[in-house]
Amino acid sequence: MKKLSTITTVLLIGSVFCYISIFSGGCAQIGMPVGGPRDTIPPNLVQATPPNFSTNFKSNKISLLFDEYIQLDNPLKNVIVSPLPKKNPFIDFKLKTVTVKLFDTLKPNTTYSLQFGNTIKDLNEGNPLGNFDYVFSTGKSIDSLILEGDVFVAETGSVDTTLTILLHADLTDSAVAKHRPDYITRPDRKGHFVFKFLHPGDYHIFAVKDEGGQFMYTSPLQLFAFYDSIVKPALTENAPIELYAFQAEKEAPKKSKPKAGEPLKFGSSLSGGIQDLLSPLFLSFNYPVEIDTSKIELTDTLYKKLPGTTISLDSTKQLVTVQHAWAGGEKYNLIIDTVAARDSLGKGLSKNDTLRFTVKNESEYGTIKLTFKNLEKYSSPLLQLVNDKGDVQTFSISGNVFEKKLIQPGTYHIQILEDTNHNGKWDTGNYYEKLQPEKVHRITETISIRANWDNERDVVL
């Protein structure tokens, strides 16, 4: 009887532990293993209705069925329809199916393409179905010609992926300003673009930054590019097309209007009381002013006025430039009288002010030596160094070796400006005068300048 009681007790205790183990997720619980390789496979098209690359197309609805659940990444923005429709199609998805509803009347004997790019992705991991195109023709055959090239921002040599490339069959000069193009495409991260499924013919090609979706050149403030010659699509490669985008005019800075009761103030370009040896001293006012240069004096530490100082006001009337042949390591005072500047309400500064500062020593700058290879490929080249803030320094180049002392320490992009009019600066273009902008070619590598150091680099162009 005692033995039976012991066995019963053991069984009872075992049952309790089993119960606890099951409900507390203990080691006795059986489950599916976690982890495993990440899904990297994009969706696969199972069926298209009507079939992809159909001819004699007459439908106004397209259905694309995939092998897994999908999602769309902003199809209104990312899907390119060619030729460009008057009304964009409606593109939607549900579960594994993408549906396209066409609202435009289709032209006869015309090849159409819906270029999805990376818009279609799987639902779980977001793997894109790269560069997927749905193509059909209302005629008996599919146009298969292509046209490709590269587009850059002329002033910086950089790439702007927000540009749209336009192709016009209308060859009149005003077409780009009055009509939407026949075809559009967009550049990739390297500035390369491709038009596909084009109809044979002559075209004008442009690039434009168009926030409104009109795909037209309507303002000289727009970033814009044009090609000098007529272009022709081909079956494979075409002659190299390079577009250089420019702004014909820069937007004028907005001027602040003084308000009654608000004081006239200014700031300076000094950094912690230190002045750059190579640059002027700048005073920036909060409102446009008129200045009396006799009331601004540059002195030494004994308040003796220094000759050879030039003081000027820029076109915005908010920036005053103080130029002087600074001596490295020397201390200066800039004395500004209350009546040195007045705004349009007649207000001057609230008090006299004195800026005390020290100029950097030459040892705080570096020396640069660049040896160029293939410099002869550029016409009238100038060297440009661009710091992280986008400030540009431009230097003439007399040969394949460039040496310069007193370079501000920092990391610089290296650029070559083709100064075709020999005025020492970059100049914009003008479409209606058929004037291309000057070109800037950015070198991919950068150079770091260290203070009190000879910094040398070979540059292959």
ABEGO torsion letter per residue (X at the ends): XAAAAAAAAAAAAAAAAAAAAAAAGBAABBBBBBEEBBBABBBBBABBOBBBGBBGBABABBBBBBABBBBBBGAAAABBBOBBBABBBBBBBBEABBBBBBABBBBBGBBBBBBAEAABBBAAAGBBBBGBBBBBBABABBBABBBBBBBBBAAAGBBBAABBBBBBABABAAAAAABBBABBBBBBAAGBBBBBGBBBEBBBBBBBBBAAGAGBBABAABBBBBBABBBBBBABBBBBBBBBBBBABBBBBBBBBBBBGBBBBBBBABBGGBBBAABBBBBBBABBBBBBAAABBBBBAAGBBBBGBBBBBBAAGABBBBBBBBBBGBBBBBBBBAAABBBAAGBBBABBBBBBBBBBBAAABBBBBBBBBGAAABBGBBBBBBBAAGBBBBBBBABABBBBBGBBBEBBBBBBBBBAAGAGBBBBBBAAAGBBBBBBBBBABBBBBBBGBBBBBBBBX
